[in-house]
């Protein structure tokens, strides 16, 4: 059973007019689709949506919607937010059951940083991927993919092949052993991020004679055009 259960109402009006009416009533318009059934226009209480989003499980976990006592397991496929107020203005829900195979992104959590010799020696954890796309049953979506940093030295990379995934969970990317993070020396990281000042230095050190030659060349071209 899902930790999140949201009560919904079927919308009588669809389209932009129906969506605006729902928002005026303090509700968030949504659509329910998939599972071999026709799409249904629904709405949810805005305050319940805010609470669900803040739980951290609304976007990457199977949840339940309840219509007059009839429950349906769903995944949140898309949430549109107001560009200024950052409020949910429309939601897409996809029908699933706990055995449905789905593709979803989950966050990466790093464990045992204190057991990494590289970090203990002043190295820096450079995170390449903050989330990983996985394939799994809808009822087995993990809260996060846990990456154990024990034993990693400066210069080491953490690849997906070295991560123990939960049962029945597989990476969606199967054609390469992609990097999740690296352990870098702090000096290497600074050098990597330092701006290239060579071009700016050349312009600053350009001689007056060069500037005059450039001006003369521009005047000559101008005369040719005339």
C-alpha positions, 0 to 999 in steps of 0.5 A: 500500500502506498504512503500517499493516498489522494482523494479525487473528483471527476471533472465535468468540464474538460479543456482550459475552461474546466481547468481554470474552474478547478483552480478557482475552486482551490483544486488542481486539474489532472488527467488519469490515463494508461492501463488500457482504459480511456483517459479521465479528467479529474481534480485534487485539493491543492493543499493535499497536492502541496503536502504530497509534493513536500513528502518527497515521494510524489514524483518517484513512487507509486501512490494511490488516488481514491474516488468515492472509495475506489482506489487506483494505483498510479505514477505521477508522470508530469507536474506543471508548475506556475512560473511565478508562484511555483504552484502545481497547475496540472498533473498527469497520472498513469495507471499501474499495479504493483507488478507493472514494469516501469521506468523512473528516475530515483535520487542517488545517496552516498554512504560511508564517506568517512570510510573513503581514504580519498575523502579522508585525505582531503579529496572531493566527491565530484557527483556526475549523476544525482539521479539514476534512471531504473527499470523496476516493478511499480511496487518496488521503486526504491527511495534512492540508489545507495552508493557505498564509498568505502575504500575509494581513493583519490582518482577513483571513479564509481561506476554503475557496475560497482553499485548493488541495486535492490532486488528486481531493480535494473539500470535503464542504461545497459550499453555502457558502464556509466560513471556516477561519481569520482574522487578528485583531489581538491587541487585538480578540481580547482584547476579544472574549474579555473577560467582560461585567461589566455585570450583575455591576456592577449587582448590586454597586451595587444600593442598600440601598433597592432591596434593602429594596423587593425584600424587602417585595415578597416578603413581600407576595406571601407574604401573598397566597399565604397 
